Amino acid sequence: MDAPTAAAMAALVRDTYGEAALDTGVHEPTVVQSADGSRALVLPRDQMPEPLRSLHLVDVVAVGTTILVVFTWAQDSDVFVMPFDGRDVEVGPIDDTTARTFVTQLVEHTLGGPREAWGANAFPISRGLSVVRPWTAG
């Protein structure tokens, strides 16, 4: 993965998992229709599966080919940093499906389930700050 691709992936993580994207504005499960006519079930945040329910994205940045996802978990004040080293990742031309698959694996496969499920992959580096090992590093 080159630096521009890492930057594009970081932006996609921000757009997909930021507060604006996860705050659906509904208070009960609701079927909505898109402009293209397709329908989707939209859930309130407290009914979404993990990690969508509890993930609160602080920011995502790309530093060269490294993507840093910074987040808190639910009402926890602890900060978590999940670095992803993209140097050895071979990515061809980025299309929407490739990008979304990568982003889903990076965030949802690493943080899926309750915090206790991925907590073994979180390493405290100071009080209130931990580094989370992404799915590819295991």
KAKA-V61304 format. One record per residue. N is the residue number from 1. RES is the residue in three letters. D_LAST is the distance of its C-alpha to the last C-alpha in Angstrom with 1 decimal. Layout:
n->N res->RES d_last->D_LAST
n->N res->RES d_last->D_LAST
//
This chain:
n->1 res->MET d_last->19.4
n->2 res->ASP d_last->22.5
n->3 res->ALA d_last->23.5
n->4 res->PRO d_last->25.7
n->5 res->THR d_last->23.1
n->6 res->ALA d_last->20.6
n->7 res->ALA d_last->23.6
n->8 res->ALA d_last->24.4
n->9 res->MET d_last->20.9
n->10 res->ALA d_last->21.2
n->11 res->ALA d_last->24.6
n->12 res->LEU d_last->23.5
n->13 res->VAL d_last->20.9
n->14 res->ARG d_last->23.9
n->15 res->ASP d_last->26.3
n->16 res->THR d_last->24.2
n->17 res->TYR d_last->22.9
n->18 res->GLY d_last->25.7
n->19 res->GLU d_last->28.3
n->20 res->ALA d_last->30.9
n->21 res->ALA d_last->28.7
n->22 res->LEU d_last->27.6
n->23 res->ASP d_last->31.1
n->24 res->THR d_last->32.8
n->25 res->GLY d_last->36.1
n->26 res->VAL d_last->36.8
n->27 res->HIS d_last->37.5
n->28 res->GLU d_last->37.1
n->29 res->PRO d_last->35.5
n->30 res->THR d_last->37.4
n->31 res->VAL d_last->37.8
n->32 res->VAL d_last->38.2
n->33 res->GLN d_last->39.5
n->34 res->SER d_last->38.3
n->35 res->ALA d_last->40.8
n->36 res->ASP d_last->40.0
n->37 res->GLY d_last->41.0
n->38 res->SER d_last->37.7
n->39 res->ARG d_last->37.0
n->40 res->ALA d_last->33.9
n->41 res->LEU d_last->33.4
n->42 res->VAL d_last->32.7
n->43 res->LEU d_last->31.5
n->44 res->PRO d_last->32.2
n->45 res->ARG d_last->29.2
n->46 res->ASP d_last->29.5
n->47 res->GLN d_last->29.2
n->48 res->MET d_last->26.2
n->49 res->PRO d_last->23.0
n->50 res->GLU d_last->20.1
n->51 res->PRO d_last->18.8
n->52 res->LEU d_last->22.0
n->53 res->ARG d_last->24.2
n->54 res->SER d_last->22.8
n->55 res->LEU d_last->21.1
n->56 res->HIS d_last->23.6
n->57 res->LEU d_last->22.7
n->58 res->VAL d_last->24.3
n->59 res->ASP d_last->23.6
n->60 res->VAL d_last->21.5
n->61 res->VAL d_last->22.2
n->62 res->ALA d_last->21.4
n->63 res->VAL d_last->22.0
n->64 res->GLY d_last->22.4
n->65 res->THR d_last->19.3
n->66 res->THR d_last->17.1
n->67 res->ILE d_last->17.1
n->68 res->LEU d_last->17.3
n->69 res->VAL d_last->17.4
n->70 res->VAL d_last->19.5
n->71 res->PHE d_last->20.2
n->72 res->THR d_last->21.7
n->73 res->TRP d_last->21.2
n->74 res->ALA d_last->24.4
n->75 res->GLN d_last->27.2
n->76 res->ASP d_last->25.0
n->77 res->SER d_last->26.1
n->78 res->ASP d_last->22.8
n->79 res->VAL d_last->21.2
n->80 res->PHE d_last->17.5
n->81 res->VAL d_last->16.2
n->82 res->MET d_last->13.2
n->83 res->PRO d_last->13.2
n->84 res->PHE d_last->12.1
n->85 res->ASP d_last->13.0
n->86 res->GLY d_last->15.0
n->87 res->ARG d_last->16.6
n->88 res->ASP d_last->14.9
n->89 res->VAL d_last->15.2
n->90 res->GLU d_last->18.3
n->91 res->VAL d_last->20.2
n->92 res->GLY d_last->23.7
n->93 res->PRO d_last->26.4
n->94 res->ILE d_last->25.0
n->95 res->ASP d_last->26.6
n->96 res->ASP d_last->26.2
n->97 res->THR d_last->24.2
n->98 res->THR d_last->21.7
n->99 res->ALA d_last->21.4
n->100 res->ARG d_last->21.2
n->101 res->THR d_last->18.6
n->102 res->PHE d_last->16.3
n->103 res->VAL d_last->17.2
n->104 res->THR d_last->16.7
n->105 res->GLN d_last->13.1
n->106 res->LEU d_last->12.4
n->107 res->VAL d_last->14.3
n->108 res->GLU d_last->15.0
n->109 res->HIS d_last->11.9
n->110 res->THR d_last->10.0
n->111 res->LEU d_last->13.1
n->112 res->GLY d_last->14.8
n->113 res->GLY d_last->16.7
n->114 res->PRO d_last->18.2
n->115 res->ARG d_last->16.9
n->116 res->GLU d_last->16.5
n->117 res->ALA d_last->13.9
n->118 res->TRP d_last->11.4
n->119 res->GLY d_last->13.2
n->120 res->ALA d_last->11.0
n->121 res->ASN d_last->8.5
n->122 res->ALA d_last->11.9
n->123 res->PHE d_last->13.4
n->124 res->PRO d_last->17.2
n->125 res->ILE d_last->18.8
n->126 res->SER d_last->22.3
n->127 res->ARG d_last->24.2
n->128 res->GLY d_last->23.2
n->129 res->LEU d_last->20.4
n->130 res->SER d_last->16.7
n->131 res->VAL d_last->13.7
n->132 res->VAL d_last->11.0
n->133 res->ARG d_last->7.5
n->134 res->PRO d_last->7.4
n->135 res->TRP d_last->5.9
n->136 res->THR d_last->5.6
n->137 res->ALA d_last->3.8
n->138 res->GLY d_last->0.0
//
